[in-house]
């Protein structure tokens, strides 16, 4: 497998871009080697600048539920581009997307479009503090909610990959507004509320953790969060940037039957283009400017191209509900055979192969994984044309474009690794 152009581009990038990448995990630091510079995608595959082809299980970190370059999204983008790329003013499609999201996720009675998952979670937290008049937030170790200052405490994703517990540059006073607890520990949440309940504005949680690898909620955990926040006058925020429209049409809240006060969405509602949203109960959302005193703004919020792509994606999913059964079947097939020394977690079409013989239920159990062995597995699969996230602590994703042949090939390649 030749890599001459990727090697050259990486050398050039490192001279001008920190680490040679615009998001840390892409640098391959935890697995070693040279990151592949991608030229194009088609269906279930991506192609690098050296002409190598890979079955892609990253899918732009989750949003490409229909694979690369799905026709409905391409058609919508072509039509939207005929009208312009950005106006900084309201458009009809923004209203249509807000209505459609609210229809599919009923807890989002009102919502505001933003540009990234980070912006969505940052805005939701500000709103929760403004609505409750309280300052403290509970988050969970290993959960990543974007690079919001106060949430980069024991975060997952790239921080877990790079072994960074708490980032430099965050004032101590910001970090002190966050209470980081073990994921899936109801007892820890109960204790926190018993001790500081009157000061806690919100609990923010990935209802299915995807940033320490895929870690499902323990039975009763999400229900306990709903009960405790209601009891103490705090808000429950579901970070569904990864799970929204992924684990079910209505997201994790539909799959598990829990109604949060606020929800953050991202990735998939733009069909792969940059967009996100936060929303929830109307009485809470009416605190957002210009209706209320909680300020949030963005010139590119509701960008017409992103909105058009998102509308096409959501309309397709609504019209084809069988998508989720197909994804469930293929994902179950892919993760059915668990080799010795490996634990597989899966929720819908999200999954992770943890190089640990023990169950992975939280950050403490995830970080015990054999990351060196994962790195060997990653490169073995990459050399055979299977592209996984370059980190033990990230989820993998299936799309409707993945064929049975793709899945069979991936299983065969993995079996070859474990039998070697």
NORWOHU-V874710 format. One record per helix or strand of 2 or more residues. SS is the DSSP state (helix for helix, strand for strand). FROM is the first residue (numbers start at 1). LEN is the number of residues. If there is no record, write none. Layout:
# NORWOHU-V874710
ss;from;len
SS;FROM;LEN
SS;FROM;LEN
This chain:
# NORWOHU-V874710
ss;from;len
helix;4;13
helix;18;3
helix;24;4
strand;38;6
strand;45;4
strand;53;4
helix;71;11
helix;92;13
strand;110;5
helix;117;16
strand;136;5
helix;149;3
helix;158;5
helix;172;4
strand;178;4
helix;186;14
strand;200;6
strand;208;2
strand;215;2
helix;221;12
strand;235;6
helix;251;6
strand;262;5
helix;267;4
strand;276;5
helix;282;4
helix;304;16
helix;323;12
strand;343;5
strand;350;5
helix;363;4
helix;371;13
strand;386;2
strand;396;2
helix;404;16
